[in-house]
Amino acid sequence: MGRGGFCFEAMLTRMDLKAIQAALRQRDIDGWLLSDFRNRDFLAYRVLGLDETKANSRRWYYYIPARGTPTRLVHAVERAFLDSLPGKKVEYVAWKELHAALEKILGDRKKVAMQYSPRNNVPYVALADAGTVELIKSFGHKVVSSADLIQTFVSVIDEAGYRSHVEAAAIVDRIRGEAFDQIRDAIAANQTLTEYDVQQFIMKRFGEEHLTTYAPPMVGINEHPADPHFDVSKDAPKTFKPGDTVLIDLWAKKSAPGSIYYDITWDAFIGSRPPATYAKIFAAVRGGRDAAIEFVQDAFRRGRTIAGWQVDDVCRNVVKKAGYGKQFLHRTGHSIGVEIHGTGVNIDNLETKDERELIPGCCFSIEPGIYLTGKMAVRTEINMFIRHDGEAEVTGEVQRDLLLLA
């Protein structure tokens, strides 16, 4: 699952103007207006290949028409800010000049893409402020979402990124097995071992294997993981003992720049006969996970277009039929990239309705969970990558049965 939020990693890639303009024409969009004020819209920087860590104090705008030459609109105080980009430059000083320049640059009524999402359905790309959207609409233009454009020009992972993800998967899967072995061995030897001990073991192994992560893994016993974002306590961790249910969620990537995260969750029982409820909820989330995987793979085999919300529905319906719909508290999965929560399509029709399409080059998790507050929880998480040849691949090991740490 990974914790919420972004851990930003500056990624400078050259803007592909021809590809952007072709994508605009394909979508029947007249132009894309990118803008920022004080580094609020990191996606604009990534589309344009700008350094998102370089501070700015004045509003700037970059308009890419579907055909023709782009325009840079910058304040006279920071007139060189967009000089690395192609196109003509227009400067302003006063706000009235800014409004007049924007109106002139956009010209006749158009369909203009911005970092905007109707009804905030895809909040991850809704970074253009309401006032700017209102201003563009006041000029007579129709504002449409840039969500699919962002996915194409920011979120798609290349072959090098895919290889880094698969290489990380092999290492993280091995470390995950070692972590559960630590628990099994401690129980067999009647030794004290805590959640925090196992968490720190995993972090130590990440370092030894040249992996990096922005936050330590989750290691939870019994009711602890029933809080989906439970934090392991150094001061008062639980100790593993026979009869415990166990969840380990770990995520990491290779240390090299541009590497892609791998993020998984596995479940175990300390003993040989898990409680009936635990076995039942594991079967339910496994069924939802496998249904979602098959839905995605079948769609790409048949060349059928699907969106993130549809995959969520397939998974969630299995959990609902098992009687645990209300205990499935989060989306089915999230985009994965250089950040643990990437900028691409999420598998979600609960927290949001993610209408973005699954396309070649996107990586995401499938991770249904059932959380019985104060008692126990199960989550099973795998990663999928849509290969550039259209194959929908599960990129690591898949948990088929509860681990029995007897």
FIZAVEX-501570 format. One record per residue (C-alpha): x negated, y negated, z; chain; residue in one letter. Coordinates in steps of 0.25 Angstrom, whole numbers. Example, Ala and Ser with C-alpha at 12.3 -4.5 7.8 and 13.67 -1.06 7.14 Angstrom:
residues 2
@X:-49	Y:18	Z:31	unit:A	code:A $
@X:-55	Y:4	Z:29	unit:A	code:S $
***
This chain:
residues 406
@X:0	Y:0	Z:0	unit:A	code:M $
@X:-10	Y:-10	Z:4	unit:A	code:G $
@X:-7	Y:-23	Z:12	unit:A	code:R $
@X:1	Y:-34	Z:6	unit:A	code:G $
@X:-5	Y:-46	Z:-1	unit:A	code:G $
@X:-17	Y:-48	Z:-10	unit:A	code:F $
@X:-32	Y:-47	Z:-8	unit:A	code:C $
@X:-37	Y:-56	Z:-20	unit:A	code:F $
@X:-49	Y:-52	Z:-28	unit:A	code:E $
@X:-53	Y:-63	Z:-38	unit:A	code:A $
@X:-52	Y:-56	Z:-52	unit:A	code:M $
@X:-57	Y:-65	Z:-64	unit:A	code:L $
@X:-52	Y:-60	Z:-77	unit:A	code:T $
@X:-52	Y:-68	Z:-90	unit:A	code:R $
@X:-38	Y:-72	Z:-95	unit:A	code:M $
@X:-34	Y:-65	Z:-107	unit:A	code:D $
@X:-26	Y:-76	Z:-114	unit:A	code:L $
@X:-22	Y:-69	Z:-127	unit:A	code:K $
@X:-17	Y:-57	Z:-118	unit:A	code:A $
@X:-9	Y:-66	Z:-110	unit:A	code:I $
@X:-3	Y:-74	Z:-121	unit:A	code:Q $
@X:1	Y:-60	Z:-128	unit:A	code:A $
@X:7	Y:-56	Z:-115	unit:A	code:A $
@X:16	Y:-68	Z:-115	unit:A	code:L $
@X:20	Y:-67	Z:-129	unit:A	code:R $
@X:24	Y:-52	Z:-127	unit:A	code:Q $
@X:32	Y:-56	Z:-115	unit:A	code:R $
@X:39	Y:-68	Z:-122	unit:A	code:D $
@X:33	Y:-78	Z:-112	unit:A	code:I $
@X:29	Y:-92	Z:-118	unit:A	code:D $
@X:17	Y:-94	Z:-108	unit:A	code:G $
@X:11	Y:-91	Z:-94	unit:A	code:W $
@X:9	Y:-103	Z:-84	unit:A	code:L $
@X:-1	Y:-100	Z:-74	unit:A	code:L $
@X:-3	Y:-110	Z:-63	unit:A	code:S $
@X:-9	Y:-111	Z:-49	unit:A	code:D $
@X:-11	Y:-120	Z:-37	unit:A	code:F $
@X:-21	Y:-117	Z:-26	unit:A	code:R $
@X:-24	Y:-103	Z:-30	unit:A	code:N $
@X:-9	Y:-98	Z:-28	unit:A	code:R $
@X:-8	Y:-90	Z:-40	unit:A	code:D $
@X:-19	Y:-80	Z:-41	unit:A	code:F $
@X:-12	Y:-73	Z:-52	unit:A	code:L $
@X:-14	Y:-85	Z:-61	unit:A	code:A $
@X:-29	Y:-84	Z:-59	unit:A	code:Y $
@X:-30	Y:-70	Z:-62	unit:A	code:R $
@X:-22	Y:-71	Z:-75	unit:A	code:V $
@X:-31	Y:-83	Z:-79	unit:A	code:L $
@X:-44	Y:-77	Z:-74	unit:A	code:G $
@X:-47	Y:-88	Z:-64	unit:A	code:L $
@X:-54	Y:-87	Z:-51	unit:A	code:D $
@X:-42	Y:-86	Z:-41	unit:A	code:E $
@X:-52	Y:-90	Z:-30	unit:A	code:T $
@X:-55	Y:-104	Z:-36	unit:A	code:K $
@X:-47	Y:-114	Z:-29	unit:A	code:A $
@X:-39	Y:-125	Z:-35	unit:A	code:N $
@X:-31	Y:-136	Z:-29	unit:A	code:S $
@X:-22	Y:-141	Z:-41	unit:A	code:R $
@X:-11	Y:-134	Z:-49	unit:A	code:R $
@X:-16	Y:-128	Z:-63	unit:A	code:W $
@X:-8	Y:-121	Z:-74	unit:A	code:Y $
@X:-12	Y:-113	Z:-86	unit:A	code:Y $
@X:-2	Y:-110	Z:-97	unit:A	code:Y $
@X:-4	Y:-99	Z:-106	unit:A	code:I $
@X:6	Y:-99	Z:-118	unit:A	code:P $
@X:10	Y:-87	Z:-125	unit:A	code:A $
@X:3	Y:-93	Z:-138	unit:A	code:R $
@X:-7	Y:-104	Z:-138	unit:A	code:G $
@X:-17	Y:-111	Z:-129	unit:A	code:T $
@X:-15	Y:-111	Z:-114	unit:A	code:P $
@X:-15	Y:-124	Z:-106	unit:A	code:T $
@X:-22	Y:-127	Z:-93	unit:A	code:R $
@X:-16	Y:-137	Z:-84	unit:A	code:L $
@X:-25	Y:-142	Z:-72	unit:A	code:V $
@X:-26	Y:-153	Z:-63	unit:A	code:H $
@X:-37	Y:-164	Z:-66	unit:A	code:A $
@X:-43	Y:-161	Z:-52	unit:A	code:V $
@X:-45	Y:-146	Z:-56	unit:A	code:E $
@X:-46	Y:-148	Z:-71	unit:A	code:R $
@X:-56	Y:-137	Z:-74	unit:A	code:A $
@X:-49	Y:-126	Z:-66	unit:A	code:F $
@X:-43	Y:-119	Z:-78	unit:A	code:L $
@X:-55	Y:-122	Z:-88	unit:A	code:D $
@X:-58	Y:-107	Z:-89	unit:A	code:S $
@X:-45	Y:-105	Z:-96	unit:A	code:L $
@X:-42	Y:-107	Z:-110	unit:A	code:P $
@X:-33	Y:-118	Z:-115	unit:A	code:G $
@X:-31	Y:-133	Z:-115	unit:A	code:K $
@X:-31	Y:-140	Z:-102	unit:A	code:K $
@X:-21	Y:-150	Z:-96	unit:A	code:V $
@X:-24	Y:-158	Z:-84	unit:A	code:E $
@X:-14	Y:-165	Z:-74	unit:A	code:Y $
@X:-16	Y:-174	Z:-62	unit:A	code:V $
@X:-2	Y:-178	Z:-57	unit:A	code:A $
@X:10	Y:-168	Z:-55	unit:A	code:W $
@X:18	Y:-175	Z:-66	unit:A	code:K $
@X:7	Y:-172	Z:-75	unit:A	code:E $
@X:7	Y:-158	Z:-71	unit:A	code:L $
@X:21	Y:-156	Z:-74	unit:A	code:H $
@X:21	Y:-163	Z:-87	unit:A	code:A $
@X:9	Y:-155	Z:-92	unit:A	code:A $
@X:15	Y:-142	Z:-88	unit:A	code:L $
@X:28	Y:-146	Z:-96	unit:A	code:E $
@X:20	Y:-149	Z:-108	unit:A	code:K $
@X:11	Y:-137	Z:-107	unit:A	code:I $
@X:23	Y:-128	Z:-107	unit:A	code:L $
@X:30	Y:-135	Z:-117	unit:A	code:G $
@X:44	Y:-130	Z:-122	unit:A	code:D $
@X:52	Y:-120	Z:-115	unit:A	code:R $
@X:45	Y:-107	Z:-112	unit:A	code:K $
@X:45	Y:-94	Z:-105	unit:A	code:K $
@X:33	Y:-96	Z:-95	unit:A	code:V $
@X:27	Y:-86	Z:-86	unit:A	code:A $
@X:22	Y:-89	Z:-72	unit:A	code:M $
@X:19	Y:-82	Z:-60	unit:A	code:Q $
@X:33	Y:-82	Z:-56	unit:A	code:Y $
@X:43	Y:-70	Z:-53	unit:A	code:S $
@X:58	Y:-72	Z:-55	unit:A	code:P $
@X:65	Y:-70	Z:-41	unit:A	code:R $
@X:51	Y:-67	Z:-36	unit:A	code:N $
@X:52	Y:-52	Z:-40	unit:A	code:N $
@X:37	Y:-51	Z:-42	unit:A	code:V $
@X:32	Y:-61	Z:-31	unit:A	code:P $
@X:17	Y:-56	Z:-34	unit:A	code:Y $
@X:17	Y:-65	Z:-46	unit:A	code:V $
@X:26	Y:-76	Z:-41	unit:A	code:A $
@X:15	Y:-86	Z:-39	unit:A	code:L $
@X:20	Y:-98	Z:-47	unit:A	code:A $
@X:27	Y:-107	Z:-37	unit:A	code:D $
@X:42	Y:-110	Z:-38	unit:A	code:A $
@X:39	Y:-125	Z:-41	unit:A	code:G $
@X:30	Y:-122	Z:-53	unit:A	code:T $
@X:40	Y:-112	Z:-59	unit:A	code:V $
@X:51	Y:-123	Z:-57	unit:A	code:E $
@X:42	Y:-133	Z:-64	unit:A	code:L $
@X:40	Y:-124	Z:-76	unit:A	code:I $
@X:55	Y:-121	Z:-77	unit:A	code:K $
@X:58	Y:-136	Z:-76	unit:A	code:S $
@X:51	Y:-137	Z:-90	unit:A	code:F $
@X:61	Y:-128	Z:-96	unit:A	code:G $
@X:52	Y:-115	Z:-96	unit:A	code:H $
@X:56	Y:-101	Z:-91	unit:A	code:K $
@X:47	Y:-96	Z:-81	unit:A	code:V $
@X:44	Y:-81	Z:-81	unit:A	code:V $
@X:36	Y:-71	Z:-73	unit:A	code:S $
@X:22	Y:-69	Z:-76	unit:A	code:S $
@X:22	Y:-56	Z:-68	unit:A	code:A $
@X:20	Y:-46	Z:-80	unit:A	code:D $
@X:9	Y:-55	Z:-85	unit:A	code:L $
@X:2	Y:-55	Z:-72	unit:A	code:I $
@X:2	Y:-40	Z:-72	unit:A	code:Q $
@X:-4	Y:-40	Z:-86	unit:A	code:T $
@X:-15	Y:-50	Z:-84	unit:A	code:F $
@X:-18	Y:-49	Z:-69	unit:A	code:V $
@X:-13	Y:-35	Z:-64	unit:A	code:S $
@X:-17	Y:-25	Z:-74	unit:A	code:V $
@X:-29	Y:-17	Z:-71	unit:A	code:I $
@X:-40	Y:-13	Z:-81	unit:A	code:D $
@X:-47	Y:0	Z:-82	unit:A	code:E $
@X:-58	Y:-4	Z:-73	unit:A	code:A $
@X:-48	Y:-8	Z:-62	unit:A	code:G $
@X:-41	Y:5	Z:-64	unit:A	code:Y $
@X:-54	Y:13	Z:-63	unit:A	code:R $
@X:-58	Y:5	Z:-50	unit:A	code:S $
@X:-44	Y:9	Z:-45	unit:A	code:H $
@X:-45	Y:24	Z:-48	unit:A	code:V $
@X:-59	Y:24	Z:-42	unit:A	code:E $
@X:-54	Y:18	Z:-29	unit:A	code:A $
@X:-43	Y:28	Z:-29	unit:A	code:A $
@X:-52	Y:39	Z:-28	unit:A	code:A $
@X:-60	Y:33	Z:-17	unit:A	code:I $
@X:-48	Y:29	Z:-9	unit:A	code:V $
@X:-41	Y:42	Z:-10	unit:A	code:D $
@X:-54	Y:49	Z:-5	unit:A	code:R $
@X:-54	Y:39	Z:7	unit:A	code:I $
@X:-40	Y:41	Z:10	unit:A	code:R $
@X:-42	Y:56	Z:11	unit:A	code:G $
@X:-54	Y:54	Z:20	unit:A	code:E $
@X:-45	Y:45	Z:29	unit:A	code:A $
@X:-35	Y:56	Z:31	unit:A	code:F $
@X:-46	Y:66	Z:33	unit:A	code:D $
@X:-51	Y:57	Z:45	unit:A	code:Q $
@X:-37	Y:58	Z:51	unit:A	code:I $
@X:-36	Y:73	Z:49	unit:A	code:R $
@X:-50	Y:76	Z:55	unit:A	code:D $
@X:-48	Y:67	Z:67	unit:A	code:A $
@X:-35	Y:74	Z:70	unit:A	code:I $
@X:-42	Y:88	Z:69	unit:A	code:A $
@X:-53	Y:83	Z:78	unit:A	code:A $
@X:-44	Y:77	Z:88	unit:A	code:N $
@X:-51	Y:63	Z:86	unit:A	code:Q $
@X:-45	Y:49	Z:87	unit:A	code:T $
@X:-43	Y:42	Z:74	unit:A	code:L $
@X:-35	Y:30	Z:72	unit:A	code:T $
@X:-28	Y:22	Z:61	unit:A	code:E $
@X:-39	Y:12	Z:61	unit:A	code:Y $
@X:-50	Y:22	Z:61	unit:A	code:D $
@X:-45	Y:28	Z:48	unit:A	code:V $
@X:-43	Y:14	Z:42	unit:A	code:Q $
@X:-57	Y:10	Z:45	unit:A	code:Q $
@X:-62	Y:24	Z:40	unit:A	code:F $
@X:-55	Y:20	Z:26	unit:A	code:I $
@X:-61	Y:6	Z:26	unit:A	code:M $
@X:-75	Y:12	Z:29	unit:A	code:K $
@X:-73	Y:22	Z:17	unit:A	code:R $
@X:-68	Y:11	Z:8	unit:A	code:F $
@X:-81	Y:3	Z:11	unit:A	code:G $
@X:-90	Y:16	Z:9	unit:A	code:E $
@X:-83	Y:18	Z:-5	unit:A	code:E $
@X:-84	Y:4	Z:-9	unit:A	code:H $
@X:-69	Y:1	Z:-9	unit:A	code:L $
@X:-63	Y:-12	Z:-4	unit:A	code:T $
@X:-50	Y:-15	Z:2	unit:A	code:T $
@X:-43	Y:-28	Z:6	unit:A	code:Y $
@X:-37	Y:-22	Z:19	unit:A	code:A $
@X:-39	Y:-9	Z:27	unit:A	code:P $
@X:-30	Y:3	Z:24	unit:A	code:P $
@X:-18	Y:7	Z:32	unit:A	code:M $
@X:-19	Y:19	Z:41	unit:A	code:V $
@X:-6	Y:22	Z:49	unit:A	code:G $
@X:0	Y:32	Z:58	unit:A	code:I $
@X:14	Y:35	Z:60	unit:A	code:N $
@X:22	Y:22	Z:62	unit:A	code:E $
@X:11	Y:13	Z:58	unit:A	code:H $
@X:12	Y:14	Z:43	unit:A	code:P $
@X:27	Y:12	Z:44	unit:A	code:A $
@X:23	Y:-2	Z:43	unit:A	code:D $
@X:19	Y:-2	Z:29	unit:A	code:P $
@X:8	Y:-13	Z:31	unit:A	code:H $
@X:3	Y:-7	Z:45	unit:A	code:F $
@X:-10	Y:-12	Z:49	unit:A	code:D $
@X:-20	Y:-3	Z:56	unit:A	code:V $
@X:-23	Y:-8	Z:70	unit:A	code:S $
@X:-38	Y:-7	Z:75	unit:A	code:K $
@X:-34	Y:-9	Z:89	unit:A	code:D $
@X:-22	Y:0	Z:90	unit:A	code:A $
@X:-22	Y:11	Z:79	unit:A	code:P $
@X:-15	Y:24	Z:80	unit:A	code:K $
@X:-23	Y:37	Z:82	unit:A	code:T $
@X:-20	Y:48	Z:72	unit:A	code:F $
@X:-14	Y:60	Z:79	unit:A	code:K $
@X:-6	Y:73	Z:75	unit:A	code:P $
@X:8	Y:70	Z:70	unit:A	code:G $
@X:5	Y:56	Z:64	unit:A	code:D $
@X:9	Y:51	Z:51	unit:A	code:T $
@X:-2	Y:44	Z:43	unit:A	code:V $
@X:-2	Y:34	Z:32	unit:A	code:L $
@X:-15	Y:28	Z:25	unit:A	code:I $
@X:-14	Y:17	Z:15	unit:A	code:D $
@X:-27	Y:13	Z:9	unit:A	code:L $
@X:-32	Y:4	Z:-2	unit:A	code:W $
@X:-45	Y:0	Z:-8	unit:A	code:A $
@X:-52	Y:-3	Z:-21	unit:A	code:K $
@X:-67	Y:-3	Z:-26	unit:A	code:K $
@X:-75	Y:-14	Z:-22	unit:A	code:S $
@X:-78	Y:-19	Z:-36	unit:A	code:A $
@X:-71	Y:-31	Z:-41	unit:A	code:P $
@X:-58	Y:-28	Z:-49	unit:A	code:G $
@X:-56	Y:-15	Z:-42	unit:A	code:S $
@X:-42	Y:-10	Z:-40	unit:A	code:I $
@X:-36	Y:-5	Z:-27	unit:A	code:Y $
@X:-31	Y:9	Z:-24	unit:A	code:Y $
@X:-20	Y:9	Z:-13	unit:A	code:D $
@X:-14	Y:22	Z:-7	unit:A	code:I $
@X:-6	Y:27	Z:5	unit:A	code:T $
@X:-6	Y:42	Z:10	unit:A	code:W $
@X:1	Y:48	Z:22	unit:A	code:D $
@X:-2	Y:60	Z:31	unit:A	code:A $
@X:3	Y:67	Z:43	unit:A	code:F $
@X:-6	Y:72	Z:54	unit:A	code:I $
@X:-2	Y:86	Z:56	unit:A	code:G $
@X:4	Y:97	Z:47	unit:A	code:S $
@X:19	Y:95	Z:48	unit:A	code:R $
@X:23	Y:80	Z:45	unit:A	code:P $
@X:36	Y:75	Z:51	unit:A	code:P $
@X:48	Y:78	Z:42	unit:A	code:A $
@X:51	Y:63	Z:40	unit:A	code:T $
@X:36	Y:60	Z:37	unit:A	code:Y $
@X:37	Y:71	Z:26	unit:A	code:A $
@X:50	Y:65	Z:21	unit:A	code:K $
@X:46	Y:51	Z:19	unit:A	code:I $
@X:33	Y:55	Z:13	unit:A	code:F $
@X:40	Y:64	Z:2	unit:A	code:A $
@X:49	Y:52	Z:0	unit:A	code:A $
@X:38	Y:42	Z:-3	unit:A	code:V $
@X:30	Y:52	Z:-11	unit:A	code:R $
@X:43	Y:55	Z:-20	unit:A	code:G $
@X:44	Y:40	Z:-22	unit:A	code:G $
@X:30	Y:38	Z:-26	unit:A	code:R $
@X:30	Y:50	Z:-35	unit:A	code:D $
@X:43	Y:45	Z:-42	unit:A	code:A $
@X:36	Y:31	Z:-44	unit:A	code:A $
@X:24	Y:37	Z:-50	unit:A	code:I $
@X:32	Y:46	Z:-60	unit:A	code:E $
@X:41	Y:34	Z:-64	unit:A	code:F $
@X:28	Y:26	Z:-67	unit:A	code:V $
@X:21	Y:37	Z:-75	unit:A	code:Q $
@X:34	Y:41	Z:-82	unit:A	code:D $
@X:36	Y:27	Z:-87	unit:A	code:A $
@X:22	Y:25	Z:-92	unit:A	code:F $
@X:23	Y:39	Z:-99	unit:A	code:R $
@X:35	Y:34	Z:-106	unit:A	code:R $
@X:31	Y:20	Z:-109	unit:A	code:G $
@X:42	Y:14	Z:-100	unit:A	code:R $
@X:40	Y:1	Z:-94	unit:A	code:T $
@X:43	Y:0	Z:-79	unit:A	code:I $
@X:42	Y:-11	Z:-68	unit:A	code:A $
@X:37	Y:-10	Z:-54	unit:A	code:G $
@X:51	Y:-11	Z:-48	unit:A	code:W $
@X:55	Y:1	Z:-55	unit:A	code:Q $
@X:44	Y:10	Z:-49	unit:A	code:V $
@X:48	Y:5	Z:-36	unit:A	code:D $
@X:62	Y:9	Z:-38	unit:A	code:D $
@X:58	Y:23	Z:-42	unit:A	code:V $
@X:50	Y:25	Z:-30	unit:A	code:C $
@X:59	Y:19	Z:-20	unit:A	code:R $
@X:71	Y:27	Z:-24	unit:A	code:N $
@X:64	Y:40	Z:-20	unit:A	code:V $
@X:62	Y:34	Z:-6	unit:A	code:V $
@X:76	Y:29	Z:-5	unit:A	code:K $
@X:82	Y:43	Z:-9	unit:A	code:K $
@X:74	Y:49	Z:2	unit:A	code:A $
@X:81	Y:39	Z:12	unit:A	code:G $
@X:69	Y:30	Z:14	unit:A	code:Y $
@X:72	Y:18	Z:5	unit:A	code:G $
@X:72	Y:8	Z:17	unit:A	code:K $
@X:59	Y:13	Z:23	unit:A	code:Q $
@X:52	Y:10	Z:9	unit:A	code:F $
@X:48	Y:-4	Z:13	unit:A	code:L $
@X:39	Y:-9	Z:1	unit:A	code:H $
@X:37	Y:-8	Z:-14	unit:A	code:R $
@X:33	Y:5	Z:-20	unit:A	code:T $
@X:20	Y:-1	Z:-24	unit:A	code:G $
@X:11	Y:-12	Z:-27	unit:A	code:H $
@X:1	Y:-17	Z:-38	unit:A	code:S $
@X:-13	Y:-13	Z:-36	unit:A	code:I $
@X:-25	Y:-21	Z:-42	unit:A	code:G $
@X:-38	Y:-28	Z:-36	unit:A	code:V $
@X:-29	Y:-31	Z:-25	unit:A	code:E $
@X:-21	Y:-20	Z:-17	unit:A	code:I $
@X:-8	Y:-27	Z:-21	unit:A	code:H $
@X:-11	Y:-31	Z:-36	unit:A	code:G $
@X:-4	Y:-41	Z:-45	unit:A	code:T $
@X:4	Y:-31	Z:-54	unit:A	code:G $
@X:17	Y:-24	Z:-53	unit:A	code:V $
@X:21	Y:-19	Z:-40	unit:A	code:N $
@X:30	Y:-6	Z:-38	unit:A	code:I $
@X:41	Y:-14	Z:-31	unit:A	code:D $
@X:56	Y:-16	Z:-32	unit:A	code:N $
@X:58	Y:-18	Z:-17	unit:A	code:L $
@X:49	Y:-30	Z:-12	unit:A	code:E $
@X:50	Y:-36	Z:-26	unit:A	code:T $
@X:55	Y:-32	Z:-40	unit:A	code:K $
@X:43	Y:-30	Z:-47	unit:A	code:D $
@X:47	Y:-31	Z:-62	unit:A	code:E $
@X:33	Y:-30	Z:-67	unit:A	code:R $
@X:30	Y:-18	Z:-77	unit:A	code:E $
@X:20	Y:-7	Z:-74	unit:A	code:L $
@X:9	Y:-9	Z:-85	unit:A	code:I $
@X:-4	Y:-2	Z:-88	unit:A	code:P $
@X:-15	Y:-7	Z:-79	unit:A	code:G $
@X:-6	Y:-9	Z:-67	unit:A	code:C $
@X:-9	Y:-2	Z:-53	unit:A	code:C $
@X:0	Y:0	Z:-42	unit:A	code:F $
@X:4	Y:8	Z:-30	unit:A	code:S $
@X:16	Y:17	Z:-28	unit:A	code:I $
@X:18	Y:18	Z:-13	unit:A	code:E $
@X:32	Y:21	Z:-7	unit:A	code:P $
@X:33	Y:21	Z:8	unit:A	code:G $
@X:43	Y:25	Z:19	unit:A	code:I $
@X:41	Y:18	Z:32	unit:A	code:Y $
@X:48	Y:23	Z:45	unit:A	code:L $
@X:46	Y:12	Z:55	unit:A	code:T $
@X:40	Y:16	Z:68	unit:A	code:G $
@X:38	Y:30	Z:63	unit:A	code:K $
@X:30	Y:33	Z:50	unit:A	code:M $
@X:28	Y:30	Z:36	unit:A	code:A $
@X:24	Y:36	Z:23	unit:A	code:V $
@X:18	Y:29	Z:10	unit:A	code:R $
@X:12	Y:36	Z:-2	unit:A	code:T $
@X:4	Y:26	Z:-11	unit:A	code:E $
@X:-2	Y:29	Z:-24	unit:A	code:I $
@X:-8	Y:20	Z:-35	unit:A	code:N $
@X:-4	Y:20	Z:-50	unit:A	code:M $
@X:-11	Y:14	Z:-62	unit:A	code:F $
@X:-5	Y:12	Z:-75	unit:A	code:I $
@X:-16	Y:15	Z:-85	unit:A	code:R $
@X:-19	Y:7	Z:-97	unit:A	code:H $
@X:-15	Y:19	Z:-105	unit:A	code:D $
@X:-1	Y:19	Z:-98	unit:A	code:G $
@X:-3	Y:30	Z:-89	unit:A	code:E $
@X:2	Y:28	Z:-75	unit:A	code:A $
@X:-8	Y:34	Z:-66	unit:A	code:E $
@X:-8	Y:37	Z:-51	unit:A	code:V $
@X:-22	Y:33	Z:-47	unit:A	code:T $
@X:-26	Y:41	Z:-35	unit:A	code:G $
@X:-22	Y:53	Z:-26	unit:A	code:E $
@X:-7	Y:55	Z:-23	unit:A	code:V $
@X:-2	Y:60	Z:-10	unit:A	code:Q $
@X:8	Y:71	Z:-12	unit:A	code:R $
@X:10	Y:76	Z:2	unit:A	code:D $
@X:8	Y:71	Z:16	unit:A	code:L $
@X:-6	Y:73	Z:21	unit:A	code:L $
@X:-6	Y:82	Z:33	unit:A	code:L $
@X:-18	Y:79	Z:42	unit:A	code:L $
@X:-17	Y:92	Z:50	unit:A	code:A $
***
